[in-house]
Amino acid sequence: MPEPEPVAGCDVCAALAGQRAGARAIGDKTTVIDCNIEMRNHPHPKGARR
């Protein structure tokens, strides 16, 4: 399954994407997965682009 992309203009998604990148840089796969799950489950208004 491909990783979720942050929704444009969403501060939560942007923060999660940054945290995921930092975790990936140090080899923390658990945090990478946790960020992906949280990003997938984060609610967005209808019409938001994923």
PDB file of N, CA, C and O in Angstrom:
ATOM      1  N   MET A   1       0.845  -1.173   0.000  1.00  0.00           N
ATOM      2  CA  MET A   1       0.000   0.000   0.000  1.00  0.00           C
ATOM      3  C   MET A   1       0.898   1.247   0.000  1.00  0.00           C
ATOM      4  O   MET A   1       1.828   1.337   0.802  1.00  0.00           O
ATOM      5  N   PRO A   2       0.630   2.194  -0.881  1.00  0.00           N
ATOM      6  CA  PRO A   2       1.462   3.410  -0.917  1.00  0.00           C
ATOM      7  C   PRO A   2       1.220   4.277   0.323  1.00  0.00           C
ATOM      8  O   PRO A   2       0.153   4.229   0.935  1.00  0.00           O
ATOM      9  N   GLU A   3       2.210   5.049   0.669  1.00  0.00           N
ATOM     10  CA  GLU A   3       2.069   5.953   1.809  1.00  0.00           C
ATOM     11  C   GLU A   3       1.080   7.063   1.476  1.00  0.00           C
ATOM     12  O   GLU A   3       0.978   7.489   0.325  1.00  0.00           O
ATOM     13  N   PRO A   4       0.352   7.531   2.491  1.00  0.00           N
ATOM     14  CA  PRO A   4      -0.577   8.636   2.247  1.00  0.00           C
ATOM     15  C   PRO A   4       0.185   9.927   1.988  1.00  0.00           C
ATOM     16  O   PRO A   4       1.260  10.153   2.543  1.00  0.00           O
ATOM     17  N   GLU A   5      -0.376  10.749   1.153  1.00  0.00           N
ATOM     18  CA  GLU A   5       0.183  12.067   0.871  1.00  0.00           C
ATOM     19  C   GLU A   5      -0.514  13.078   1.762  1.00  0.00           C
ATOM     20  O   GLU A   5      -1.717  12.960   1.994  1.00  0.00           O
ATOM     21  N   PRO A   6       0.211  14.071   2.270  1.00  0.00           N
ATOM     22  CA  PRO A   6      -0.442  15.094   3.085  1.00  0.00           C
ATOM     23  C   PRO A   6      -1.432  15.901   2.246  1.00  0.00           C
ATOM     24  O   PRO A   6      -1.184  16.182   1.074  1.00  0.00           O
ATOM     25  N   VAL A   7      -2.548  16.267   2.859  1.00  0.00           N
ATOM     26  CA  VAL A   7      -3.547  17.092   2.182  1.00  0.00           C
ATOM     27  C   VAL A   7      -3.028  18.529   2.153  1.00  0.00           C
ATOM     28  O   VAL A   7      -2.592  19.060   3.175  1.00  0.00           O
ATOM     29  N   ALA A   8      -3.079  19.144   0.994  1.00  0.00           N
ATOM     30  CA  ALA A   8      -2.607  20.517   0.844  1.00  0.00           C
ATOM     31  C   ALA A   8      -3.334  21.444   1.811  1.00  0.00           C
ATOM     32  O   ALA A   8      -4.561  21.415   1.906  1.00  0.00           O
ATOM     33  N   GLY A   9      -2.579  22.258   2.521  1.00  0.00           N
ATOM     34  CA  GLY A   9      -3.156  23.228   3.431  1.00  0.00           C
ATOM     35  C   GLY A   9      -3.511  22.697   4.804  1.00  0.00           C
ATOM     36  O   GLY A   9      -3.999  23.453   5.644  1.00  0.00           O
ATOM     37  N   CYS A  10      -3.279  21.413   5.058  1.00  0.00           N
ATOM     38  CA  CYS A  10      -3.600  20.815   6.353  1.00  0.00           C
ATOM     39  C   CYS A  10      -2.350  20.821   7.227  1.00  0.00           C
ATOM     40  O   CYS A  10      -1.366  20.146   6.925  1.00  0.00           O
ATOM     41  N   ASP A  11      -2.402  21.592   8.318  1.00  0.00           N
ATOM     42  CA  ASP A  11      -1.249  21.685   9.214  1.00  0.00           C
ATOM     43  C   ASP A  11      -0.946  20.358   9.904  1.00  0.00           C
ATOM     44  O   ASP A  11       0.218  20.038  10.146  1.00  0.00           O
ATOM     45  N   VAL A  12      -1.980  19.586  10.220  1.00  0.00           N
ATOM     46  CA  VAL A  12      -1.785  18.288  10.877  1.00  0.00           C
ATOM     47  C   VAL A  12      -1.040  17.351   9.936  1.00  0.00           C
ATOM     48  O   VAL A  12      -0.076  16.699  10.339  1.00  0.00           O
ATOM     49  N   CYS A  13      -1.482  17.282   8.690  1.00  0.00           N
ATOM     50  CA  CYS A  13      -0.818  16.417   7.715  1.00  0.00           C
ATOM     51  C   CYS A  13       0.625  16.864   7.484  1.00  0.00           C
ATOM     52  O   CYS A  13       1.524  16.031   7.364  1.00  0.00           O
ATOM     53  N   ALA A  14       0.846  18.174   7.422  1.00  0.00           N
ATOM     54  CA  ALA A  14       2.198  18.685   7.213  1.00  0.00           C
ATOM     55  C   ALA A  14       3.101  18.289   8.377  1.00  0.00           C
ATOM     56  O   ALA A  14       4.249  17.895   8.172  1.00  0.00           O
ATOM     57  N   ALA A  15       2.583  18.394   9.597  1.00  0.00           N
ATOM     58  CA  ALA A  15       3.374  18.020  10.771  1.00  0.00           C
ATOM     59  C   ALA A  15       3.677  16.526  10.770  1.00  0.00           C
ATOM     60  O   ALA A  15       4.795  16.111  11.077  1.00  0.00           O
ATOM     61  N   LEU A  16       2.677  15.724  10.425  1.00  0.00           N
ATOM     62  CA  LEU A  16       2.881  14.274  10.378  1.00  0.00           C
ATOM     63  C   LEU A  16       3.886  13.892   9.295  1.00  0.00           C
ATOM     64  O   LEU A  16       4.709  12.999   9.496  1.00  0.00           O
ATOM     65  N   ALA A  17       3.819  14.563   8.154  1.00  0.00           N
ATOM     66  CA  ALA A  17       4.772  14.277   7.070  1.00  0.00           C
ATOM     67  C   ALA A  17       6.192  14.618   7.506  1.00  0.00           C
ATOM     68  O   ALA A  17       7.132  13.891   7.185  1.00  0.00           O
ATOM     69  N   GLY A  18       6.352  15.720   8.236  1.00  0.00           N
ATOM     70  CA  GLY A  18       7.673  16.089   8.742  1.00  0.00           C
ATOM     71  C   GLY A  18       8.181  15.099   9.772  1.00  0.00           C
ATOM     72  O   GLY A  18       9.351  14.717   9.760  1.00  0.00           O
ATOM     73  N   GLN A  19       7.291  14.687  10.662  1.00  0.00           N
ATOM     74  CA  GLN A  19       7.668  13.696  11.677  1.00  0.00           C
ATOM     75  C   GLN A  19       8.038  12.374  11.013  1.00  0.00           C
ATOM     76  O   GLN A  19       8.996  11.713  11.415  1.00  0.00           O
ATOM     77  N   ARG A  20       7.273  11.995   9.995  1.00  0.00           N
ATOM     78  CA  ARG A  20       7.541  10.750   9.275  1.00  0.00           C
ATOM     79  C   ARG A  20       8.903  10.807   8.595  1.00  0.00           C
ATOM     80  O   ARG A  20       9.655   9.833   8.630  1.00  0.00           O
ATOM     81  N   ALA A  21       9.224  11.938   7.977  1.00  0.00           N
ATOM     82  CA  ALA A  21      10.516  12.089   7.305  1.00  0.00           C
ATOM     83  C   ALA A  21      11.663  12.008   8.306  1.00  0.00           C
ATOM     84  O   ALA A  21      12.687  11.382   8.034  1.00  0.00           O
ATOM     85  N   GLY A  22      11.491  12.638   9.455  1.00  0.00           N
ATOM     86  CA  GLY A  22      12.529  12.573  10.484  1.00  0.00           C
ATOM     87  C   GLY A  22      12.723  11.157  10.997  1.00  0.00           C
ATOM     88  O   GLY A  22      13.851  10.707  11.203  1.00  0.00           O
ATOM     89  N   ALA A  23      11.606  10.456  11.203  1.00  0.00           N
ATOM     90  CA  ALA A  23      11.682   9.069  11.680  1.00  0.00           C
ATOM     91  C   ALA A  23      12.357   8.180  10.642  1.00  0.00           C
ATOM     92  O   ALA A  23      13.167   7.318  10.982  1.00  0.00           O
ATOM     93  N   ARG A  24      12.021   8.396   9.391  1.00  0.00           N
ATOM     94  CA  ARG A  24      12.634   7.592   8.328  1.00  0.00           C
ATOM     95  C   ARG A  24      14.140   7.826   8.276  1.00  0.00           C
ATOM     96  O   ARG A  24      14.908   6.892   8.044  1.00  0.00           O
ATOM     97  N   ALA A  25      14.564   9.068   8.491  1.00  0.00           N
ATOM     98  CA  ALA A  25      15.983   9.421   8.429  1.00  0.00           C
ATOM     99  C   ALA A  25      16.806   8.703   9.497  1.00  0.00           C
ATOM    100  O   ALA A  25      17.992   8.443   9.298  1.00  0.00           O
ATOM    101  N   ILE A  26      16.177   8.384  10.628  1.00  0.00           N
ATOM    102  CA  ILE A  26      16.920   7.687  11.687  1.00  0.00           C
ATOM    103  C   ILE A  26      16.581   6.201  11.753  1.00  0.00           C
ATOM    104  O   ILE A  26      17.029   5.495  12.656  1.00  0.00           O
ATOM    105  N   GLY A  27      15.785   5.731  10.789  1.00  0.00           N
ATOM    106  CA  GLY A  27      15.472   4.302  10.727  1.00  0.00           C
ATOM    107  C   GLY A  27      14.404   3.845  11.698  1.00  0.00           C
ATOM    108  O   GLY A  27      14.338   2.664  12.039  1.00  0.00           O
ATOM    109  N   ASP A  28      13.558   4.777  12.153  1.00  0.00           N
ATOM    110  CA  ASP A  28      12.492   4.457  13.108  1.00  0.00           C
ATOM    111  C   ASP A  28      11.227   4.049  12.349  1.00  0.00           C
ATOM    112  O   ASP A  28      10.324   4.858  12.139  1.00  0.00           O
ATOM    113  N   LYS A  29      11.182   2.790  11.948  1.00  0.00           N
ATOM    114  CA  LYS A  29      10.071   2.302  11.123  1.00  0.00           C
ATOM    115  C   LYS A  29       8.742   2.328  11.863  1.00  0.00           C
ATOM    116  O   LYS A  29       7.699   2.534  11.243  1.00  0.00           O
ATOM    117  N   THR A  30       8.758   2.124  13.165  1.00  0.00           N
ATOM    118  CA  THR A  30       7.513   2.136  13.941  1.00  0.00           C
ATOM    119  C   THR A  30       6.842   3.503  13.867  1.00  0.00           C
ATOM    120  O   THR A  30       5.630   3.591  13.671  1.00  0.00           O
ATOM    121  N   THR A  31       7.621   4.561  14.023  1.00  0.00           N
ATOM    122  CA  THR A  31       7.054   5.909  13.953  1.00  0.00           C
ATOM    123  C   THR A  31       6.605   6.239  12.541  1.00  0.00           C
ATOM    124  O   THR A  31       5.593   6.918  12.368  1.00  0.00           O
ATOM    125  N   VAL A  32       7.323   5.781  11.527  1.00  0.00           N
ATOM    126  CA  VAL A  32       6.908   5.982  10.141  1.00  0.00           C
ATOM    127  C   VAL A  32       5.515   5.372   9.937  1.00  0.00           C
ATOM    128  O   VAL A  32       4.631   6.009   9.363  1.00  0.00           O
ATOM    129  N   ILE A  33       5.328   4.150  10.404  1.00  0.00           N
ATOM    130  CA  ILE A  33       4.038   3.472  10.261  1.00  0.00           C
ATOM    131  C   ILE A  33       2.959   4.203  11.049  1.00  0.00           C
ATOM    132  O   ILE A  33       1.848   4.392  10.552  1.00  0.00           O
ATOM    133  N   ASP A  34       3.278   4.618  12.282  1.00  0.00           N
ATOM    134  CA  ASP A  34       2.304   5.344  13.104  1.00  0.00           C
ATOM    135  C   ASP A  34       1.863   6.637  12.426  1.00  0.00           C
ATOM    136  O   ASP A  34       0.678   6.969  12.441  1.00  0.00           O
ATOM    137  N   CYS A  35       2.796   7.363  11.839  1.00  0.00           N
ATOM    138  CA  CYS A  35       2.459   8.607  11.135  1.00  0.00           C
ATOM    139  C   CYS A  35       1.564   8.323   9.932  1.00  0.00           C
ATOM    140  O   CYS A  35       0.612   9.060   9.674  1.00  0.00           O
ATOM    141  N   ASN A  36       1.868   7.256   9.196  1.00  0.00           N
ATOM    142  CA  ASN A  36       1.041   6.889   8.045  1.00  0.00           C
ATOM    143  C   ASN A  36      -0.388   6.576   8.488  1.00  0.00           C
ATOM    144  O   ASN A  36      -1.345   7.016   7.852  1.00  0.00           O
ATOM    145  N   ILE A  37      -0.532   5.825   9.565  1.00  0.00           N
ATOM    146  CA  ILE A  37      -1.868   5.464  10.060  1.00  0.00           C
ATOM    147  C   ILE A  37      -2.613   6.719  10.492  1.00  0.00           C
ATOM    148  O   ILE A  37      -3.785   6.896  10.157  1.00  0.00           O
ATOM    149  N   GLU A  38      -1.940   7.585  11.231  1.00  0.00           N
ATOM    150  CA  GLU A  38      -2.601   8.798  11.713  1.00  0.00           C
ATOM    151  C   GLU A  38      -2.998   9.700  10.544  1.00  0.00           C
ATOM    152  O   GLU A  38      -4.072  10.302  10.563  1.00  0.00           O
ATOM    153  N   MET A  39      -2.143   9.796   9.537  1.00  0.00           N
ATOM    154  CA  MET A  39      -2.458  10.629   8.374  1.00  0.00           C
ATOM    155  C   MET A  39      -3.659  10.057   7.604  1.00  0.00           C
ATOM    156  O   MET A  39      -4.520  10.810   7.147  1.00  0.00           O
ATOM    157  N   ARG A  40      -3.712   8.739   7.464  1.00  0.00           N
ATOM    158  CA  ARG A  40      -4.847   8.115   6.766  1.00  0.00           C
ATOM    159  C   ARG A  40      -6.160   8.332   7.511  1.00  0.00           C
ATOM    160  O   ARG A  40      -7.208   8.515   6.892  1.00  0.00           O
ATOM    161  N   ASN A  41      -6.100   8.310   8.833  1.00  0.00           N
ATOM    162  CA  ASN A  41      -7.313   8.406   9.642  1.00  0.00           C
ATOM    163  C   ASN A  41      -7.696   9.830  10.019  1.00  0.00           C
ATOM    164  O   ASN A  41      -8.760  10.050  10.598  1.00  0.00           O
ATOM    165  N   HIS A  42      -6.848  10.797   9.701  1.00  0.00           N
ATOM    166  CA  HIS A  42      -7.124  12.182  10.046  1.00  0.00           C
ATOM    167  C   HIS A  42      -8.277  12.711   9.197  1.00  0.00           C
ATOM    168  O   HIS A  42      -8.227  12.627   7.970  1.00  0.00           O
ATOM    169  N   PRO A  43      -9.326  13.259   9.843  1.00  0.00           N
ATOM    170  CA  PRO A  43     -10.479  13.757   9.069  1.00  0.00           C
ATOM    171  C   PRO A  43     -10.179  15.070   8.352  1.00  0.00           C
ATOM    172  O   PRO A  43      -9.470  15.933   8.870  1.00  0.00           O
ATOM    173  N   HIS A  44     -10.727  15.197   7.170  1.00  0.00           N
ATOM    174  CA  HIS A  44     -10.604  16.421   6.384  1.00  0.00           C
ATOM    175  C   HIS A  44     -11.985  16.817   5.873  1.00  0.00           C
ATOM    176  O   HIS A  44     -12.848  15.959   5.685  1.00  0.00           O
ATOM    177  N   PRO A  45     -12.196  18.106   5.650  1.00  0.00           N
ATOM    178  CA  PRO A  45     -13.481  18.533   5.099  1.00  0.00           C
ATOM    179  C   PRO A  45     -13.722  17.916   3.729  1.00  0.00           C
ATOM    180  O   PRO A  45     -12.778  17.622   2.995  1.00  0.00           O
ATOM    181  N   LYS A  46     -14.976  17.725   3.395  1.00  0.00           N
ATOM    182  CA  LYS A  46     -15.289  17.198   2.062  1.00  0.00           C
ATOM    183  C   LYS A  46     -14.738  18.122   1.003  1.00  0.00           C
ATOM    184  O   LYS A  46     -14.808  19.345   1.125  1.00  0.00           O
ATOM    185  N   GLY A  47     -14.192  17.527  -0.035  1.00  0.00           N
ATOM    186  CA  GLY A  47     -13.614  18.297  -1.124  1.00  0.00           C
ATOM    187  C   GLY A  47     -12.121  18.554  -0.962  1.00  0.00           C
ATOM    188  O   GLY A  47     -11.475  19.071  -1.873  1.00  0.00           O
ATOM    189  N   ALA A  48     -11.567  18.193   0.206  1.00  0.00           N
ATOM    190  CA  ALA A  48     -10.122  18.364   0.397  1.00  0.00           C
ATOM    191  C   ALA A  48      -9.405  17.360  -0.487  1.00  0.00           C
ATOM    192  O   ALA A  48      -9.850  16.225  -0.660  1.00  0.00           O
ATOM    193  N   ARG A  49      -8.296  17.799  -1.036  1.00  0.00           N
ATOM    194  CA  ARG A  49      -7.548  16.921  -1.949  1.00  0.00           C
ATOM    195  C   ARG A  49      -6.528  16.126  -1.190  1.00  0.00           C
ATOM    196  O   ARG A  49      -5.718  16.676  -0.444  1.00  0.00           O
ATOM    197  N   ARG A  50      -6.569  14.811  -1.384  1.00  0.00           N
ATOM    198  CA  ARG A  50      -5.586  13.922  -0.785  1.00  0.00           C
ATOM    199  C   ARG A  50      -4.538  13.594  -1.801  1.00  0.00           C
ATOM    200  O   ARG A  50      -3.603  12.850  -1.505  1.00  0.00           O
TER     201      ARG A  50
END
